[in-house]
């Protein structure tokens, strides 16, 4: 049977062993006999010390769990996939500037054509 931690208003803390079906029932404090409440005890997992399944993360692009970025790249390569969208910011900004310049040039050409031919 599991052990549950309880606390009282008087500051006393104690553990109670009981069935899981009765885990939320209040218990009498052994010190002052008033009702105490069950405490929710958290659990921290040190992922750096964990191994195996704990190190795996779901990769939404591949639709499966991977152990590392290298493992994800290996799976992608075996499926004939190529990763896109992880270009450095400089490359993205340069492409945006080229597109902006092309659009501006096209608009000027359209304006000149309308002026010349009266479209």
N, C-alpha and C positions, 0 to 999 in steps of 0.2 A: 504494500500500500504506500502511496506517496505521502511526503511530509509537506505541510503547509505552514507558512509563517503567519502569526497573528500579532496584532499590536493593540494596546489599550490606551485610553485617555490618560492614564496615570504614568505612561511612558514605558511600561513593561512590554517586552517582546518575548514570545515563546513559540515553539514549534509544536504542531499537532499532527499525529499520524492518523489518517482516516481514509475512508473510501472516496473515490473520485466523485461519486454521485452526491456526496455531502460536502464537497469542497467549499461551497459558498456559504455554508451555515455559520453563524457567529458562534464563538466559544467564550466561556467564562474565563476571566483573567485569574490565574492562580494566586496573584498577589492581592488584588482588591475585590475580586468576585464580580466585577461589572463585565458587561459584554464587550468583547474585542472584535475587531474586524480583520478579515484575511487580507494580507498584504500581497500586492502583485510584485513578484520578483522578476526582474529582467535578466537577460542573459546576453553577454557580449561575446562575440566570436572574433578572435584575432585572425583575420583572413590572411595575414602575412605568414602566420605559422601553419595555417591549414594547407592540406594538400589534396590531390585527387579531385573529387567532384566539387569541392568547395571553391576551387580556383576556376571553374568553368563559368562562362558567361554566355547568355543567349545572343547570337548574332542575327538580328532581324533580316539583314540582306541575304544571308545564306539559309536562314530558316532552321538553324541547328545550333547546338552548343559547341563552343570552341574553348580551347585551353589557353590560347594566347593569340596575339595579332599574327604571329608567324604561322600558327596553326590555321587561322582563318585564311591567310593568303594561300596556303598550300591547298586547302579545300577549294577555294575559288579557282585556282589554276587547274586543278583536276577536273573541274566542271566547265572549263573554258570561259570563265568569267573574268572581267577586268574591272578593277576598282576605279571609280570616277568621283570627282567632287572633292578630292583632298589636295587640290593644287595649292601652292603657297599663295598668300594674299597678293603679292606683287604681280603674279601671273594673271590672277583674276582681275585686278585693277587695270592692268595693261589691256586686256581683252575688252573691258568695259569702255576704256578710253578710245580704242580703235572703233568699236561699234558706235560710240557717240560721234566721232569724227565722220564716219561713213554716213550716218543719218543726217548730220548737218550738211555735208557735201551734197547729198541727194536732194535735200530740201532746197538748197540754193539752186541746184540745177533745175528743179521743178519750177521754182519761182522765175528763173530766167526764161524758161521755155514758155510759161504762161504770159510773161511780159512780151516776148517776141512774137508769139503766134496768137495771143489773145484767147487762150483756152478758157 
